[in-house]
């Protein structure tokens, strides 16, 4: 199974999952995970979206359990992690739950730290969930003055990002 994610990003995603599961996250670890994932090729933000979510454990309970139990829209523990570790929002942009992606976008207070995350923000502007697309567009507008021109230039001249045509 081929991947465009570098080994350090793969290891960081697995470590992020384990730290979430066992309560071992810290600001220092989150910063390290974000830096390692951010070193990935720009195209990985779109091409490896599902793999990133899977490796980091960014998915909710089985669909049947959600409907049977009438569970909350978003995992409280993931929302708590966003509150405790604001920089984790860059990783939570890949969560399978649209409510978590929307919350992650809402909690972003810094411009994308690396071109990979600018591509991830662009990906969310093309999300299949309308509120996520709206939140991504809003966040891009609020952060656009702070985004380094070099990041935009790298994104614009990068290889094919694999982004589909914008949705309705």
ChimeraX commands (.cxc) that place a marker at each C-alpha (Angstrom):
marker #1 position 0.00,0.00,0.00 radius 0.5
marker #1 position 1.76,3.14,-1.26 radius 0.5
marker #1 position 1.52,6.45,0.51 radius 0.5
marker #1 position 2.88,9.91,-0.17 radius 0.5
marker #1 position 3.17,10.62,3.55 radius 0.5
marker #1 position 6.78,10.61,4.80 radius 0.5
marker #1 position 7.74,8.08,7.51 radius 0.5
marker #1 position 7.97,10.80,10.18 radius 0.5
marker #1 position 4.38,11.87,9.44 radius 0.5
marker #1 position 3.15,8.27,9.58 radius 0.5
marker #1 position 4.87,7.79,12.94 radius 0.5
marker #1 position 3.49,11.10,14.26 radius 0.5
marker #1 position -0.08,10.18,13.29 radius 0.5
marker #1 position 0.19,6.81,15.04 radius 0.5
marker #1 position 1.72,8.47,18.11 radius 0.5
marker #1 position -1.07,11.10,18.08 radius 0.5
marker #1 position -3.69,8.31,18.06 radius 0.5
marker #1 position -2.03,6.52,20.95 radius 0.5
marker #1 position -1.59,9.72,22.97 radius 0.5
marker #1 position -5.30,10.55,22.45 radius 0.5
marker #1 position -6.39,7.06,23.44 radius 0.5
marker #1 position -4.28,6.92,26.59 radius 0.5
marker #1 position -4.51,10.56,27.68 radius 0.5
marker #1 position -0.88,11.40,27.00 radius 0.5
marker #1 position -1.23,14.49,24.82 radius 0.5
marker #1 position 0.66,17.63,25.74 radius 0.5
marker #1 position 1.26,20.93,23.98 radius 0.5
marker #1 position 4.83,19.89,23.22 radius 0.5
marker #1 position 3.68,16.62,21.62 radius 0.5
marker #1 position 0.92,18.34,19.64 radius 0.5
marker #1 position 3.47,20.84,18.30 radius 0.5
marker #1 position 5.76,17.98,17.29 radius 0.5
marker #1 position 2.91,16.07,15.59 radius 0.5
marker #1 position 1.79,19.19,13.69 radius 0.5
marker #1 position 5.37,19.91,12.57 radius 0.5
marker #1 position 5.91,16.33,11.37 radius 0.5
marker #1 position 2.60,16.12,9.52 radius 0.5
marker #1 position 3.16,19.60,8.09 radius 0.5
marker #1 position 6.40,18.43,6.47 radius 0.5
marker #1 position 4.32,16.18,4.20 radius 0.5
marker #1 position 4.02,16.91,0.48 radius 0.5
marker #1 position 1.28,19.40,-0.30 radius 0.5
marker #1 position -0.59,16.85,-2.40 radius 0.5
marker #1 position -0.88,14.53,0.61 radius 0.5
marker #1 position -3.45,16.88,2.16 radius 0.5
marker #1 position -5.95,15.77,-0.48 radius 0.5
marker #1 position -4.65,12.38,-1.56 radius 0.5
marker #1 position -4.08,11.07,1.96 radius 0.5
marker #1 position -7.07,12.68,3.69 radius 0.5
marker #1 position -8.67,9.35,4.70 radius 0.5
marker #1 position -5.36,7.70,5.60 radius 0.5
marker #1 position -4.48,10.61,7.90 radius 0.5
marker #1 position -7.83,10.27,9.67 radius 0.5
marker #1 position -7.44,6.51,10.00 radius 0.5
marker #1 position -3.86,6.57,11.30 radius 0.5
marker #1 position -4.63,9.34,13.81 radius 0.5
marker #1 position -7.84,7.63,14.94 radius 0.5
marker #1 position -9.94,10.60,13.81 radius 0.5
marker #1 position -13.26,8.86,13.42 radius 0.5
marker #1 position -16.30,8.51,15.63 radius 0.5
marker #1 position -18.22,5.51,16.89 radius 0.5
marker #1 position -19.71,3.12,14.33 radius 0.5
marker #1 position -22.60,4.66,12.43 radius 0.5
marker #1 position -25.09,2.13,13.83 radius 0.5
marker #1 position -24.14,3.10,17.39 radius 0.5
marker #1 position -24.71,6.79,16.66 radius 0.5
marker #1 position -28.24,6.19,15.40 radius 0.5
marker #1 position -29.14,3.54,17.99 radius 0.5
marker #1 position -27.91,5.51,20.99 radius 0.5
marker #1 position -28.73,8.98,19.71 radius 0.5
marker #1 position -25.19,10.06,20.57 radius 0.5
marker #1 position -24.08,13.69,20.48 radius 0.5
marker #1 position -23.11,15.17,17.17 radius 0.5
marker #1 position -19.45,15.52,18.09 radius 0.5
marker #1 position -17.23,13.65,20.48 radius 0.5
marker #1 position -16.91,15.73,23.65 radius 0.5
marker #1 position -13.40,14.39,24.21 radius 0.5
marker #1 position -12.25,15.61,20.79 radius 0.5
marker #1 position -13.81,19.01,21.41 radius 0.5
marker #1 position -12.08,19.12,24.80 radius 0.5
marker #1 position -8.76,18.34,23.13 radius 0.5
marker #1 position -9.33,21.22,20.70 radius 0.5
marker #1 position -9.90,23.51,23.68 radius 0.5
marker #1 position -6.86,22.25,25.61 radius 0.5
marker #1 position -4.49,22.07,22.62 radius 0.5
marker #1 position -5.47,24.74,20.06 radius 0.5
marker #1 position -2.74,23.73,17.63 radius 0.5
marker #1 position -4.31,20.24,17.36 radius 0.5
marker #1 position -6.92,21.91,15.14 radius 0.5
marker #1 position -4.56,21.46,12.20 radius 0.5
marker #1 position -4.73,17.69,12.73 radius 0.5
marker #1 position -8.47,17.66,13.49 radius 0.5
marker #1 position -9.11,19.19,10.05 radius 0.5
marker #1 position -8.85,15.57,8.87 radius 0.5
marker #1 position -11.45,14.17,11.30 radius 0.5
marker #1 position -14.19,12.08,9.69 radius 0.5
marker #1 position -16.85,13.86,11.76 radius 0.5
marker #1 position -17.90,17.09,10.05 radius 0.5
marker #1 position -18.81,18.70,13.37 radius 0.5
marker #1 position -15.24,18.17,14.57 radius 0.5
marker #1 position -13.83,19.56,11.29 radius 0.5
marker #1 position -16.09,22.59,11.67 radius 0.5
marker #1 position -15.01,23.07,15.31 radius 0.5
marker #1 position -11.36,22.72,14.31 radius 0.5
marker #1 position -11.79,25.45,11.69 radius 0.5
marker #1 position -13.51,27.65,14.25 radius 0.5
marker #1 position -10.65,27.26,16.71 radius 0.5
marker #1 position -7.86,28.17,14.29 radius 0.5
marker #1 position -6.26,31.41,15.45 radius 0.5
marker #1 position -2.97,31.21,13.57 radius 0.5
marker #1 position -2.32,31.14,9.84 radius 0.5
marker #1 position -1.30,27.81,8.33 radius 0.5
marker #1 position 2.21,27.10,9.60 radius 0.5
marker #1 position 3.26,25.17,6.47 radius 0.5
marker #1 position 2.10,24.78,2.86 radius 0.5
marker #1 position 0.62,21.35,3.68 radius 0.5
marker #1 position -1.85,22.97,6.08 radius 0.5
marker #1 position -2.75,25.72,3.60 radius 0.5
marker #1 position -3.67,22.88,1.23 radius 0.5
marker #1 position -5.69,21.26,4.05 radius 0.5
marker #1 position -7.56,24.53,4.56 radius 0.5
marker #1 position -8.24,24.68,0.81 radius 0.5
marker #1 position -9.46,21.07,0.95 radius 0.5
marker #1 position -11.98,22.02,3.64 radius 0.5
marker #1 position -13.21,24.86,1.41 radius 0.5
marker #1 position -14.27,22.02,-0.90 radius 0.5
marker #1 position -15.67,19.77,1.87 radius 0.5
marker #1 position -18.84,17.81,1.16 radius 0.5
marker #1 position -20.44,19.26,4.34 radius 0.5
marker #1 position -21.78,22.77,3.71 radius 0.5
marker #1 position -21.12,24.16,7.23 radius 0.5
marker #1 position -17.51,22.94,6.98 radius 0.5
marker #1 position -17.09,24.67,3.60 radius 0.5
marker #1 position -18.56,27.85,5.06 radius 0.5
marker #1 position -16.35,27.67,8.17 radius 0.5
marker #1 position -13.26,27.09,6.00 radius 0.5
marker #1 position -14.08,30.06,3.75 radius 0.5
marker #1 position -14.67,32.27,6.79 radius 0.5
marker #1 position -11.43,31.13,8.43 radius 0.5
marker #1 position -9.49,31.73,5.22 radius 0.5
marker #1 position -10.90,35.26,5.01 radius 0.5
marker #1 position -10.03,36.01,8.65 radius 0.5
marker #1 position -6.51,34.63,8.35 radius 0.5
marker #1 position -5.72,35.76,4.79 radius 0.5
marker #1 position -3.84,38.90,5.86 radius 0.5
marker #1 position -1.56,36.75,8.04 radius 0.5
marker #1 position -0.83,33.99,5.51 radius 0.5
marker #1 position 2.70,34.27,4.24 radius 0.5
marker #1 position 2.89,34.95,0.52 radius 0.5
marker #1 position 5.55,32.23,0.26 radius 0.5
marker #1 position 3.03,29.60,1.40 radius 0.5
marker #1 position 0.54,30.67,-1.25 radius 0.5
marker #1 position 3.26,30.69,-3.93 radius 0.5
marker #1 position 4.36,27.17,-2.98 radius 0.5
marker #1 position 0.76,25.97,-3.12 radius 0.5
marker #1 position 0.12,27.59,-6.49 radius 0.5
marker #1 position 3.18,26.11,-8.18 radius 0.5
marker #1 position 2.92,22.68,-6.54 radius 0.5
marker #1 position 2.10,19.46,-8.31 radius 0.5
marker #1 position -1.52,18.44,-8.92 radius 0.5
marker #1 position -3.37,18.62,-5.62 radius 0.5
marker #1 position -6.09,16.19,-6.64 radius 0.5
marker #1 position -8.89,18.59,-5.73 radius 0.5
marker #1 position -12.24,18.02,-7.39 radius 0.5
marker #1 position -14.41,20.79,-8.76 radius 0.5
marker #1 position -16.03,22.91,-6.03 radius 0.5
marker #1 position -19.31,21.60,-4.66 radius 0.5
marker #1 position -22.57,23.54,-4.84 radius 0.5
marker link #1:1,2 radius 0.2
marker link #1:2,3 radius 0.2
marker link #1:3,4 radius 0.2
marker link #1:4,5 radius 0.2
marker link #1:5,6 radius 0.2
marker link #1:6,7 radius 0.2
marker link #1:7,8 radius 0.2
marker link #1:8,9 radius 0.2
marker link #1:9,10 radius 0.2
marker link #1:10,11 radius 0.2
marker link #1:11,12 radius 0.2
marker link #1:12,13 radius 0.2
marker link #1:13,14 radius 0.2
marker link #1:14,15 radius 0.2
marker link #1:15,16 radius 0.2
marker link #1:16,17 radius 0.2
marker link #1:17,18 radius 0.2
marker link #1:18,19 radius 0.2
marker link #1:19,20 radius 0.2
marker link #1:20,21 radius 0.2
marker link #1:21,22 radius 0.2
marker link #1:22,23 radius 0.2
marker link #1:23,24 radius 0.2
marker link #1:24,25 radius 0.2
marker link #1:25,26 radius 0.2
marker link #1:26,27 radius 0.2
marker link #1:27,28 radius 0.2
marker link #1:28,29 radius 0.2
marker link #1:29,30 radius 0.2
marker link #1:30,31 radius 0.2
marker link #1:31,32 radius 0.2
marker link #1:32,33 radius 0.2
marker link #1:33,34 radius 0.2
marker link #1:34,35 radius 0.2
marker link #1:35,36 radius 0.2
marker link #1:36,37 radius 0.2
marker link #1:37,38 radius 0.2
marker link #1:38,39 radius 0.2
marker link #1:39,40 radius 0.2
marker link #1:40,41 radius 0.2
marker link #1:41,42 radius 0.2
marker link #1:42,43 radius 0.2
marker link #1:43,44 radius 0.2
marker link #1:44,45 radius 0.2
marker link #1:45,46 radius 0.2
marker link #1:46,47 radius 0.2
marker link #1:47,48 radius 0.2
marker link #1:48,49 radius 0.2
marker link #1:49,50 radius 0.2
marker link #1:50,51 radius 0.2
marker link #1:51,52 radius 0.2
marker link #1:52,53 radius 0.2
marker link #1:53,54 radius 0.2
marker link #1:54,55 radius 0.2
marker link #1:55,56 radius 0.2
marker link #1:56,57 radius 0.2
marker link #1:57,58 radius 0.2
marker link #1:58,59 radius 0.2
marker link #1:59,60 radius 0.2
marker link #1:60,61 radius 0.2
marker link #1:61,62 radius 0.2
marker link #1:62,63 radius 0.2
marker link #1:63,64 radius 0.2
marker link #1:64,65 radius 0.2
marker link #1:65,66 radius 0.2
marker link #1:66,67 radius 0.2
marker link #1:67,68 radius 0.2
marker link #1:68,69 radius 0.2
marker link #1:69,70 radius 0.2
marker link #1:70,71 radius 0.2
marker link #1:71,72 radius 0.2
marker link #1:72,73 radius 0.2
marker link #1:73,74 radius 0.2
marker link #1:74,75 radius 0.2
marker link #1:75,76 radius 0.2
marker link #1:76,77 radius 0.2
marker link #1:77,78 radius 0.2
marker link #1:78,79 radius 0.2
marker link #1:79,80 radius 0.2
marker link #1:80,81 radius 0.2
marker link #1:81,82 radius 0.2
marker link #1:82,83 radius 0.2
marker link #1:83,84 radius 0.2
marker link #1:84,85 radius 0.2
marker link #1:85,86 radius 0.2
marker link #1:86,87 radius 0.2
marker link #1:87,88 radius 0.2
marker link #1:88,89 radius 0.2
marker link #1:89,90 radius 0.2
marker link #1:90,91 radius 0.2
marker link #1:91,92 radius 0.2
marker link #1:92,93 radius 0.2
marker link #1:93,94 radius 0.2
marker link #1:94,95 radius 0.2
marker link #1:95,96 radius 0.2
marker link #1:96,97 radius 0.2
marker link #1:97,98 radius 0.2
marker link #1:98,99 radius 0.2
marker link #1:99,100 radius 0.2
marker link #1:100,101 radius 0.2
marker link #1:101,102 radius 0.2
marker link #1:102,103 radius 0.2
marker link #1:103,104 radius 0.2
marker link #1:104,105 radius 0.2
marker link #1:105,106 radius 0.2
marker link #1:106,107 radius 0.2
marker link #1:107,108 radius 0.2
marker link #1:108,109 radius 0.2
marker link #1:109,110 radius 0.2
marker link #1:110,111 radius 0.2
marker link #1:111,112 radius 0.2
marker link #1:112,113 radius 0.2
marker link #1:113,114 radius 0.2
marker link #1:114,115 radius 0.2
marker link #1:115,116 radius 0.2
marker link #1:116,117 radius 0.2
marker link #1:117,118 radius 0.2
marker link #1:118,119 radius 0.2
marker link #1:119,120 radius 0.2
marker link #1:120,121 radius 0.2
marker link #1:121,122 radius 0.2
marker link #1:122,123 radius 0.2
marker link #1:123,124 radius 0.2
marker link #1:124,125 radius 0.2
marker link #1:125,126 radius 0.2
marker link #1:126,127 radius 0.2
marker link #1:127,128 radius 0.2
marker link #1:128,129 radius 0.2
marker link #1:129,130 radius 0.2
marker link #1:130,131 radius 0.2
marker link #1:131,132 radius 0.2
marker link #1:132,133 radius 0.2
marker link #1:133,134 radius 0.2
marker link #1:134,135 radius 0.2
marker link #1:135,136 radius 0.2
marker link #1:136,137 radius 0.2
marker link #1:137,138 radius 0.2
marker link #1:138,139 radius 0.2
marker link #1:139,140 radius 0.2
marker link #1:140,141 radius 0.2
marker link #1:141,142 radius 0.2
marker link #1:142,143 radius 0.2
marker link #1:143,144 radius 0.2
marker link #1:144,145 radius 0.2
marker link #1:145,146 radius 0.2
marker link #1:146,147 radius 0.2
marker link #1:147,148 radius 0.2
marker link #1:148,149 radius 0.2
marker link #1:149,150 radius 0.2
marker link #1:150,151 radius 0.2
marker link #1:151,152 radius 0.2
marker link #1:152,153 radius 0.2
marker link #1:153,154 radius 0.2
marker link #1:154,155 radius 0.2
marker link #1:155,156 radius 0.2
marker link #1:156,157 radius 0.2
marker link #1:157,158 radius 0.2
marker link #1:158,159 radius 0.2
marker link #1:159,160 radius 0.2
marker link #1:160,161 radius 0.2
marker link #1:161,162 radius 0.2
marker link #1:162,163 radius 0.2
marker link #1:163,164 radius 0.2
marker link #1:164,165 radius 0.2
marker link #1:165,166 radius 0.2
marker link #1:166,167 radius 0.2
marker link #1:167,168 radius 0.2
view
